[in-house]
């Protein structure tokens, strides 16, 4: 990167530091509206997490080898040859994998780009046949959002094909009671200095799973000010949708969190970027042991407690 990520003492007030003081009635009204907006946003996020095949539904991360073999909880046999994943029905299958990409009698070939994933198909476990939910129907027989089918997701991570079943009956989904979070705090809405790179820089980072890495694009830097100290952090993603992966010193939070920055028209062009850390969220790895999420860019650590955003799931 053009500059090493750093922490430095800032001799004068700079963007990124909220100013405390008595709130006027107008300020109080704005803060109340912001708190309501955050509550609605969090409710939408929890609804997304609860979807039948969302992140809470993962029940495994399976790694096929070069030899065709059964994998726990999945129909068929699976293997990898020449950077292509194959599957075919097995003689003793009690469930059938179906989908637009699935050859009825096999073998089915699947290719995925590094760091990407795709849904290959679905299957209905034998013990769930016959229910309305199994057919994706509501209690009245109309199409519904509930289903008993298991989705098979194919991922490619660090050159290895993996399979992740997404099961609506996963304990992480059925036992989900919400995401603990800090309350809204306007002090954590920061206007930070931003410096965009002329060209993205490719950086290799770690992952939530051992022996895996990710290659991310660093697109710029932001200077986060706290207590008179500036900490420079790398921004990843795209210029249209920058993201900030970071760790900090707060208790009861995941090892690292992410802030996805919604740019308003022209924002960032004048040298500042608004960071609403109340919207810092957990990545999937915080909810399930089967996440492969990227770690922050080395050095993306805030040397203070960010008491805003989501806490670690219980």
LINBEL-V727528 format. One line per field, one symbol per residue. ss: DSSP state (A for helix, B for strand, O for the rest). phi: phi as a letter, one per 30 degrees, with the letter a starting at -180 (. if undefined). A space follows every 50 residues. Layout:
ss = ???
phi = ???
This chain:
ss = OOOOOOBBBOOOOOOOOOOOOOOOAAAAAAAAAAAAAAAAAAAAAAAAAA OOOOAAABOOOBOOOOOOBOOOOOOOBBBBBOOBBBBBOOOOOOOOOBOO OOOOOOOBBBOOOOOOBBBBBBBOOAAAOOOOAAAOBOOOOOBOOOOOOB BBBBBBBOOBBBBBBBBOOOAAAAOOOOOOBOOOOAAABBBBBBBBBBBB BBBBBOBOOOOOOBBBBBBBBBBBBBOOBBBBBBBBBOOOOBBBBBBOOO OOOOOOBBBBOOOOOOOOOOOBBBBBAAAOBOOAAAOOOOOOOBOOOOOO BOOOOOOOOBOOOO
phi = .dbddabbdcdbebejcdcdldddeddddddddddddddddddddddddd eebdddcdbabccdcdceadbeicdicbabbhibcbbadcecdcbbdbld ccdecidccbbbdeicaaddabbceedcdjddddcicddcidebddacdc dcccbbbhicdbbbdccededdddcdbjcdadddbddcccccdbbdddbe cdbcbdbdcdicbbcccdclbbcccahiccccbdccjbddbdbbcacacd dibdeabbcccdddeidjdcjbbdccddcdbddeedcbdcdcedddeejd bcdadcdaidcded
